[in-house]
């Protein structure tokens, strides 16, 4: 007996590895050569392709497709109907649909992606970065950075807890939990 929950309408292919406590909801499809960590939530109509890795505690909202080449580390949030791509130059007449054609996308621990955002393949969203709803991300996003717009640009910094950081003249900030951060150029570090 599985130690995860899958709704009766979900399709779980043989060979999929799904962690304890994970919940997979209506009409979702998990391919056989994928790995999903413990305590994840996959909303309605989520697709997880072969060779996708999902870490522990991830929340993938309704209508999200994790195509081959996508890696989510622990505690990643994917908002409703956000989009990952995995091929830079798609063409119907000249298909690019083999593993060697796919570009990897890495979403690091604690990153959040808002509803209807698009993540163009081949980039990294670093730890605790925050992508606003509707943004189109075409390049790497630094740790703790907030990005918004089309194409996405930096609009500030956010703590791991989710507070907008207000840095003083020395480049220091504290969030509501007491955690401290240091800003040096375009690098934000959690210092305590």
N, C-alpha and C positions, 0 to 999 in steps of 0.2 A: 504494500500500500504506500502511495506517495505521501511524503511529508510536506507537500505544498497543495494549494487549492487551485483547480482549474474548472471554470464554468463548463457545463455540458456542451456549450456551443464552441468552445475553444478547441483548436487543433494542435496537439503536441506530437510532433514527429518522433519516431524511434531514434534514440541516440542523443536527444536533447538532455542536457544536464541542468537541473533546476533545483535551487537551494531550498532548504527548510524554511517554512513560513511565508514563502512567496505566494502571491495571489495573482491569478491570470483570469481576466474577465471576458465578457461576451465577445465572440467572433474574433478572438485573437489567434494568431498562428505563430508557433515557435518551431523553427526548422531543426532538423536532427543534429546538425553539427554546431550547435550554439551552446553557450554557457551562461546561465543566469544565477546570480548569487543569492544568498539568504535574504529573507525579509524584504523582497522587492514587491512592487505593485505595478502590474501591467493593465492599463485601463482597457476599455472597449476598443476593438478593432486595431490592436497593436500587432505589428509584424516584426519578427526577429529572424533575420536571415542566417544562413550558414556562416560559420566563422565569426560570429558576433560574440563579444564578451561583455557581460553586464555585471558590475560589481555588486557588493552587498548594499542593501537599503536604498536602492534606486527607485524613483517614482516616475513611471512613464505614463503620461496621461493619454486620453483617447486619441485615436487616429494618428499615431506616430509609427513610422517605419524605420527600423534600424537595419540598414542595408549592409551587405558584406563590406568589411573594412572599418566599421564603427566599433570603437572600444569605449565603454563607459566605466570609469573607476567607481569607487564606493560613493554612495550618497549623492548621486547626480539626479537633478530634477529636469525632466523634459516636459514642457508645457503642451497643452492640447494643440494638435495639428501642426506642431513644429516639424521641420523637414531637414533631413540629412540627405546630401547627395553623395555619390561615390565614384562618379566619372566626370572628368573635367570637360570633355568635348563629346557629348553623346550625339549619335547619328542613327537614324532608323535604317537607312540603306546600307550603312557600314557598321554593323553592331560592334560595340565594345563591351562584351559581357563575359569575359573570363577573369579569373582571379588576378591575373597579371595586369589587367586594365584598371582595376579598382584602386583608388587612392585612399589611404587610411585617414581616419579622423579620430583623434584622441580627446576625450573629455575627462579631465582630471577631477580628483576627489572634490566633492562639494559644489561643483559648478551648477548653475541654474540657467536654463534656456526658456525664455518666455513663449507664450502662445503665438503660433503662426510665424515664428522666426525661421530663417533658412540658414543652415550651416553648410557652406561650400566645402567640398572634400579637400583633404590634404593639409588640414590645419590642426592646431591644438588649442583647446580652451583650457587654460591653466587653472590651478587650484582656486576654488571659491570665486571664480569669475562669474559675472552676471550679464546675460544677454537679454535686452529688453524685448518685449512683445513686438513682433513684426520686423525686427532687425534682419538684415542680410549680412552675415559675417563672411568675409572673404580673406581674412588673415588671422594669424594667431592672436589670442586675447591673453594679456598678462594676468598673473595671479591677482585676485581681488579687484580687478578692473571691472567697471560697468561700461557696456557699450550699447549704443542705440543708433537707429537710422539705417538708411540705404544709400551707399554701403555703411556698415556700422563703424562708428568712431567712438573714441573714449569720451565719456561724460562724467567720470568721477571714479570713486573707489568705494568698495563695500566690504565690511568685515565678514569673517566666517559665519558669524551669528546672523547677519543680514542687516546690520545698521549701515547707513551711509556714513562714510568717514569724513570728518572735517579736520584737516591737518593744520597745525599751528605753524609759525614761522620757522621752526626747527624741523618741520616735516614729521611731527609726531601727532598721533591721534589715539583716543581710547574709545572703545565701544561700550554699550550699556552693560556688558558683562564684566567690564574691567580689563578686557584684553587690550594690549597695546600694539600699535603698528608704527612702522617707520617708512616714510616715502623718500626715495632717493632717485631722482629723475623719473623714469617710467617703471620703476621697480618698487613694489610695496611688499614689505616683509612683516610678518607677525613676530613681535619681539617679546611678548610675554602674555 
